[in-house]
Amino acid sequence: MTGAVAVRDRLAADVRRDLGRPRKQLQPRYLYDALGSRLFEAICALPEYRITRAEQRLLAAHAGAIGAGLAGPVTIVELGAGSGEKLAQIVEPLMEARVPVRVELVDVSATALDLAALTLSRWPDLPVTGHRTTYEDGIERVAARRRGEGAVLAAFLGSNIGNLDPAESRAFVGAVRSGLRRGDRFLLGTDLVKPEAELELAYDDPLGVTAAFNLNVLARLNRELGADFDLDAFAHRAVWNAAASRMEMHLESLRAQTVEIPGAGFSVDFSEGESIWTESSYKYETESVRELGAAAGLAVTRQWVDERDRFALTTFEPREFAP
């Protein structure tokens, strides 16, 4: 089975399961096809979406400390490739210090992998390997490929951890921990809780870029599974759920309708006002970030906070007594 066929089959199975739930949903990973990845890059440039700029400021100030003391050769594993610009900030001080480095990129989006690899091509001698797969599978692949000495720096940036619910985030960080050994490091970017009005504006921008990003997942199902979603019959909604400490993105059906999805082998009915939950973005406090690592057997070594835009970068290392 080719990679493309496997991805399409998994998409069909997930869509059939998740749109068949009493509360309809879609996995947020499916927002990031070629167009979705480009739209997300545009979102990151919006003045209302401050996550990327806050993280870049922290990386610019602390990139040297992030990789300091790691034994070479260093393998940097980025889970969620993005554009590669943030990863380049981490790579640069290691390259300047002449530490041998290789990069492993893990993402479900072929576009993101290609874009990150292109960004890193500014260092012609830097070995870069892309893995078009899930984060968890990517961690297993990198661990299986590991040979000899040298440290691993695993990076999960952009507050992507916020797309996982509490149980999923604990399982994910546990999976990362299982791929690390003494002397390795895990770098985690987390968006922190901020005023509701600021959060809602970041996820429902005046230009409508986030709405286009959200609606594109329906266009993807039309393209890849032969669905007949009418994009004009759905509207983007962004809601702050204070009790769960998360922003939610939804696609609300503007009328009663039935959508056929031949590639997934089923049809789905919508009532007027019914929505598809497409993404959650959990917001953290600094202490809850520490607790998340501790639950997986990881100890915080450094934590930097951008107080202006409420974002944190945290480095963890395996605790010796952790399983």
QUICOR-V98691 format. One record per backbone hydrogen bond with DSSP energy under -0.5 kcal/mol. NH is the residue of the N-H (numbers start at 1). CO is the residue of the C=O. Records with the same first field share a line. If there is no record, write none. Layout:
BEGIN
NH=CO ; CO
END
This chain:
BEGIN
6=2
7=3
8=4
9=5
10=6
11=7
12=8
13=9
14=10
15=11
16=12
17=13
18=14
19=15
21=18
24=22
25=18
26=277
30=27
31=28
32=29
33=31
37=33
38=34
39=35
40=36
41=37
42=38
43=39
44=40
45=41 ; 42
46=42 ; 43
49=46
50=48
54=50
55=51
56=52
57=53
58=54
59=55
60=56
61=57
62=58
63=59
66=62
67=63
68=64
70=67
73=100
74=100
75=151
76=74 ; 102
77=75 ; 153
78=76 ; 104
79=77 ; 155
80=78 ; 106
84=81
88=84
89=85
90=86 ; 87
91=87
92=88
93=89
94=90
95=91
96=92
97=93
98=95
99=94
102=74
103=127
104=76
105=129
106=78
107=131
110=108
113=109
114=110
115=111
116=112
117=113
118=114
119=115
120=116
121=117 ; 118
122=119
123=120
124=122
126=123
127=101 ; 125
129=103
131=105
133=107 ; 131
138=134
139=135
140=136
141=137
142=138
143=139
144=140
145=141
146=142 ; 143
151=71
153=75
154=152 ; 185
155=77
156=187
160=157
161=189
162=159
163=160
164=161
169=165
170=166
171=167
172=168
173=169
174=170
175=171
176=172
177=173
178=174
179=175 ; 176
180=177
184=181
185=152
186=316
187=154
188=186 ; 314
189=156
190=312
192=310
193=284
199=195
200=196
201=197
202=198
203=199
204=200 ; 201
208=205
212=208
213=209
214=210
215=211
216=212
217=214
218=215
219=215
220=216
221=217
222=218
223=219
224=220
225=221
226=222
227=221
228=260
231=229
233=230
234=231
235=252
237=250
239=248
241=239 ; 246
242=240
245=241
246=241
247=281
248=239
249=279
250=237
251=276
252=235 ; 250
253=274
254=233
257=270
259=268
261=266
263=225
264=261
265=261 ; 262
266=261
268=259
270=257
273=253
274=271
276=251
277=24 ; 275
278=249 ; 276
279=249
281=247
282=162
283=245
284=191
289=285
290=286
291=287
292=288
293=289
294=290
295=291
296=292 ; 293
297=294
298=293
299=317
301=315
302=315
304=313
306=311
307=305
310=306
311=306
312=190
313=304
314=188
315=302
316=186
317=299
319=297
322=319
END
